[in-house]
């Protein structure tokens, strides 16, 4: 793998604005997804209520099928260029600063604050101060309360910051493979197979998708969707989708080295976009039955959803990359500001969305209207706050 990733680097001087634009859309989709969490999926969430809309279950399932995988792909596409420019250690220091600091600060402030609000609103225990909650319940230094309702003990979790933590881990693994690949090439020249140099065609993409779906299904026999585990006792990971994230991160690195995005035929990209859109339409038509979205287990339903979700993931990801390359490569003052702040939007949006969900809880609006209001205001406020925060002295280099 190291030789495939690192042989014959392909430096690029141009800025790919269409990838910036795509990343903006994906980040805003994350905001929309979290806005829907209180009104659709049955997953644990920071806000509880009686409002529920089945269509939001389907939208969340479709978004969850590809959104984060595509973000890993886009992030990975820029990794080799940064590593080539800064050197391995310079790149690692930059990643630790850009990813590590926001992750640690956010994990120590944003997430425990949200969990404290949940503790006070829904758990029914006597009120305690935030410092006491932080030490006894969030970090788990105190005794476990009787009748603890979970979802885990202690409350220590990283929330949406898992993506930043996983991205940091993947970047470190890239450096490891880069180093190992250099050792192998110095010991013996390695020729990359021709099939890994040429642009993937429809046949190879089908084989890739089916293979990935099989791996996803096998993992979900033991680790269903929305079951998170602490890898190495610290890295928050969802095994049910980890294979997709690793595959797309690796594909992003190779796509940079082989210039796949610029060379990908429009016919291939739009064929897979059609597959993704068709599957989305079918799910929206029939997906009010939540049993379609089997979380896991050794069942035909789980196998069906593993295959469907993986074809959605590859189809929509490849299709959107092609569509944005061809139709949304322009930029203006607004898109430049949003692109520069997209990372900050991701970090700060969650408490904004949760606060809006609490604010609209007693507004008496229909469920979809409540969701639309939370999603719209969540995006607008998150963008405005992110652009403002990045102007503060010393934060631009981190955020």
N, C-alpha and C positions, 0 to 999 in steps of 0.2 A: 504493500500500500504506500509506503514511504516514497518509493521511486515514482509511482504513478502521480502522487501529489506534488512532488518537488522537482521532478526532472524538467529541464528546459523552461524556466520561468518566463512568463509573458508579461513584461511590464507594460502598463498603460498610463498615459499621461492625462487622457481626457477624463472629465468627470461624467459619470453616468447618471444623469438627472432622472431618468425613468426609474432607476432603482430607488432613488430618494423618494420619488413620488409614490412608488409602490409601498415603500416602508411606511410612509405617512398613512396611507390607507389602511395598512395592516394594523398599525398602532391604534388608529381610530376604531377599527373593528374590535380590538381588545376592549376599548372603553365601552362600546356597544354591548359586547358580550357580558361584561361585568354589570352593566345596567340591566340586562335581562335576567341575571342570576336570581334576583329576588322575585321574579314573576313567572319563571318557566321551569327550568330544570329542578329536579328534586335533590340536587347536591346540597351539602352544607353551605350556608352563607351567613354573612355577618348580620343580615337583616331578615327577620321573619315576618310573614304576613299572610293574609288570606287571598290575595290577588294571584290569579294563575291564568295563563294563556297557553294552550297546547302548542300554538304555532311557534312560540318562543323556544319550546323544547326542541323543535325541529331546526330552527335557525341556529340555536346553540350547538346542536350536534353537527350541522354542516360546517359552521365556523371552526369548531373544535377539530374537525377532520383535517384541516389544512393550514389554518392561520399561523400557528406557532412553528410548524415545520417550514413554512415559507420564510418566516422571519429568521430561522436558523440558517436557511440557505442564503438569504441576502447578507446576513452578518458574516457568514463564512466566506462569501465571495470576496470580501475586502480584507480578509485575514492575510493571505499570502503577500499582497502588495505591501501591507503595513509591516509584516515581518521582514520582507526583502529590504525595505527602505530603512528600517530602524535597527536591523540585526535582531538576533534571537533575544538577547537580554534586554535590549531597549524596548522591544515589543512586549516582553513579559512585564517590565516595569510599567509601561503604558497601560496594559490591561489591568494590572493590579490597581493602578490609580483610577482609571476610568470605570472599571467594573467593581473592583473590590471595595473602594471607599463608599460609593453610593449603596452598595449592598449592605455593608456593615452598618452604616448610619441609618438606612431605611429599616433594617431588621431590628435595630435598637430603639426606633422611635415610631414609625408609621404602624408597623404590625402590632406591637404590644398595645398601642393606643386603641386600635380597632378591636382587639381581643378584650381589652378592659371594658369597653362599651358593651360588647356582647355579654360579658360576664355580669355586668350590672343590670342589663335589660332583660336577659332571658334565663339566667341560671337559678335565680331564686335564693341565692345565699345572702347572708347579711352583708351589707355594704362595707367595703374596705377601701383604704386609700390606694391610689395608683402605685406608690412605691412598694407598699406591702404586696399588692397584687403582682407586681413585676417580679419580685424576689420569690414569693411563695408559690404563685400559681403559674406565671408565665415561664419562669426558669425552673420551677419545681423544687425549690429548696424547702418549702413547707410540706406538711402532710397532705395527702390527696383527700379532698373533701368527700364526705359520705354521699353516695348516690351520684357520683360524678357522671355528667351527661356527655362528656367528650366534646369534639370528636376524637381527641387524643389527650394523653396526659404525659407531661405537662402541656400547657397551651403553646409552648415554644414551636413556632412555625415561621416560614418566611413569606407566606402569601404569594402574591404575584411576582415577588423578587426571585422566585425559583429560576425564572428564565435567565436573569443576570448571573446567578450562581452557576447554572449549567453552562452558560456561554463562556464563563471564565474557565470552567473545567475543560470544555472542549478546546478552547484556545491553548491551554497547557498541553493537552494531548497532541494538538497539532505540532507544537514545538518538539515534543518527544519524537513523533514520527519524522519530523524534519531532520532532527539530529541523527536518528537511526538510519534514515535514508542516506544522509551524507556519509556515514560510516560504511554502509554497504557499497555505495558508488566508489568510494576510495579503495575499498578492498577488491571490487570487481565491477566493471561497467555493466549496467543493467539496461536492457532495451525494453521500452514500454510496448506491450502488445498493440498491434494495429487497431484492434477493436476498441481499445481505450483511448485512442487518439481521435478516431472519426466521430462525427456527430451521432448521438443515439438516434436510431430510426424507430419507427412504430413497433417493430417486432421486438427489438431489445428493450423498449420501454414497457411493453406488455410483460416480458419475462421478468424485468426488474420489479414491476408492480405486483405480480403474482408471488414472486419470491418474498418480497417484503410483507405482503399480506399473510403468507404462511407463517413467517416469523412472528408477526403481530398476534395471530391467532394462538400460536403455541404459548407465547408469553402470557396471554390473557386467560389461559386455563388456570394459572396459579395467581395472577395479578390482574384483577378486573380493572376497568376504567375507574378513575377517581380514587384509587388506592395508592397512597403515597408512602414511600419507604425512605429511610435515611441511609443512603449509600455511604459507606465508610463512617457511619454515625454522624454525618454532618450534611452531606449533599442531599437536598430534598429532590426526589425524583419520582416520576410516575412511570413505572415499568411498562404499563400498557401502551404507552406512546414513545418510549425511549428509543426503540428501534427506528421509528420514523425520524426522530430528531437526529440521531447519529447518521442515518443514511442521507438525510438532506444536508446536514452540515458537511459531510464528506463530499457530496455532490457539488456543493457550492465551491469548495476549494478546487476540485478538479475542473469545474466549469471555468474558473478564472484561469487556471493553467492552460487549458485547451481552448480558451476563447469560445466556449460553446454558446453563450448567449448571443453573441454577434453573428455566429454562423448557423444558428438553429433555423431551419426552413420555416417559413410562415405556415405552410401546409401542415407540418407536424404540430406546431404550437396550437393552431386553431382546431385541429382534429381533437386534441386532448382537452382544449377548452370546451368544445362541444360535448365531449363525454362528461366533463364535470358539471356543466350547466344542465345537461339532460338528467343526470342523477339527482341534482338538486331539485329540479322540477318534479321528478317522481316522488322524492321524499316529502316535498311540500304538499303534494297531492295526497299521499298516503301516510305521511309520517305523524299524524296525530295519535297513532297507536304507538306509545312509547316503548312497547315490547320490541319494535323493530331495532331499537338502538341497544342491543344486548351488551351489557357491560363486560361480560367475559364468561368463562366456564367452557367445559368440553361439550358444546351443544351446536346444533345446526344454526341456531339463531346467532350465536357468537361468531361462527365461521362466516355466515352471511354478512354480518356487520363489519367484520375485519376486512373482508374483500371489498365491500362497498365503500367503506371509509378510506381504504388505501387508494382505490381508483379515484375517489373524490380528491384525495390529497394530491396525487400526481397530476390528475387532470386539471384541477383549478390552479395549482401552482404553476405548472408549465404553461397553461393557457394565459394566466395573468401576466407572467413574465413576458410572453410574446406580445400580448395586447399592449402593455405599457411601453415596451420597446418600440412598437410601431406607432402608437397613437398618443402616448402621454409622456413624451420625452422633453417637452418644453418646461420652462421654469420662469417664475416671476418673483416679485418681492415677497408675496405671501408664501409661496411654496418654499422659497429659500429659508424664510424664517421658521416655517413649520418643520422643514427637514432638519435644520440645525437644532431644533428643540424636540424632535421626536423621541429621543431617548429620555429627556426630562418629562415629557408627557406620560410616558410609560411609568416612570417612577412615582409621580405625584398624583396620578389620576384616581387611584383607588379610594383614598379617604374622601375625595370630592364626590365620587359616585355614591358611596355609602351615606354620606351626609345628605345628599339629595334624596336618596331612597327613604331615609328617616323623615325628611321634610315633607315628602309627598304621601307619607303613609296614611295620613288622615285627611287628605285633600278631597276624597270622595270621587275621584275621576275614574272612568273605566280603565281596566287593566292596561290595554294597549296604549291609551292616552298617557297613563302614568309612565309607562316604559318609554314612550316617545319623548316625553318631557325630560325624564332623567337622562336619557341617552343624549339628547340634543344639548341640554345645559351642561351635562358632563363633558362633552367634547369641547364646547365653547369655553367653558371656565378652565378646563385643563390646558388648552392651548394658550389662553391668555396668561395664566399663572406661569406656565413653563417658559414662555417668551420673556416674561418679566424677571423670573428667577435667574435665568441665564445671564441677565445684564448685571447682576450683583457682582461686586469685585471678588475675584478668586474662584468663582463657581464655573465660569465658562470652560476652564480646562478640565474640570471633572464631569460636568453635565453637558 
